[in-house]
Every structure is written in structure tokens, then in C-alpha cells.
Amino acid sequence: MTTELLIDGMLSGTGVRDAINGGYVDPKSLGLSEQLALSLTSWQALYEEAHFAGLPDDLVTQLDRDGVALASRVREELAGTKVGYFSNGLMKRLD
């Protein structure tokens, strides 16, 4: 199993990236709770919409805040897995 994941809102992604092997991972395949997997999918779709809206600063700030919280929840559910966060709007990893 992947031991390092990045939560990110990249266009056409799944919201969860394999930070070691590259590529995107279906949140449902990770053994996350259904609620968390759905939250990730919904959040990624909102980030995708923000991309088409030109990534307004206030929206990116809120989406990144929500994304960091989602990363924390994934970390809690997948003990032993390193989980980081990448801001699509800022194009950098946030720790």
C-alpha cells in the first residue's frame, strides 16, 4: 500500500495523489470511511470549479483550509500513512 499521499485539488485529479509512485488514487480504494471519501470527491470538484473561475484568492484560501482539514482526517483514518497537502491555487505544498 502507498505510504505517502498528497491531498490536492488538481484539475482532473481525484483529490488524492500517490506521492511516491505518482498518479492519482481513488479515495474509495484506500479504505477510508464513506463520508470522508465523499468529502474528498466533493472538495476536489469544488477546486476544479475554482480553476475554471480563475482561482480567486478568497476561494483558494477557503479550499486550502478545507483541504488541510481533509488531509488531517485522512491521516487519522490511515494510521501509519504520511499525508501531506498540495495547494493547486498556490502551486506549492503546504505543511
GIUR-V212597 format. One record per pair of residues at least 6 apart in sequence whose ideal C-beta (glycine too) atoms are under 7 Angstrom apart, sorted by the first residue. I is the first residue (numbers start at 1). J is the second residue. Records with the same first field share a line. If there is no record, write none. Layout:
BEGIN
I = J ; J
END
This chain:
BEGIN
2 = 18 ; 20 ; 21 ; 25
3 = 20 ; 81 ; 82
4 = 19 ; 20 ; 82
5 = 16 ; 17 ; 18 ; 19 ; 74 ; 81 ; 83
6 = 17 ; 19 ; 84 ; 85 ; 86
7 = 15 ; 16 ; 67 ; 70 ; 71 ; 74 ; 83 ; 85
8 = 17 ; 86 ; 88
9 = 15 ; 43 ; 44 ; 47 ; 63 ; 67 ; 88
10 = 88
11 = 48 ; 51
13 = 24 ; 44
14 = 24 ; 25 ; 26 ; 27 ; 44
15 = 27 ; 40 ; 41 ; 43 ; 44
16 = 24 ; 25 ; 27 ; 30 ; 40
17 = 24
18 = 25
19 = 84
27 = 37 ; 40 ; 41
28 = 37
30 = 78
32 = 74 ; 77
33 = 77
36 = 73 ; 74 ; 77
39 = 70
40 = 70
43 = 66 ; 67 ; 70
46 = 63
47 = 63 ; 88
50 = 59 ; 60 ; 63
55 = 89
60 = 89 ; 90
63 = 89
64 = 87 ; 89 ; 94
67 = 85
68 = 85 ; 94
71 = 83 ; 84 ; 85
74 = 83
75 = 83
84 = 93 ; 95
85 = 93 ; 94
86 = 93
87 = 94
END
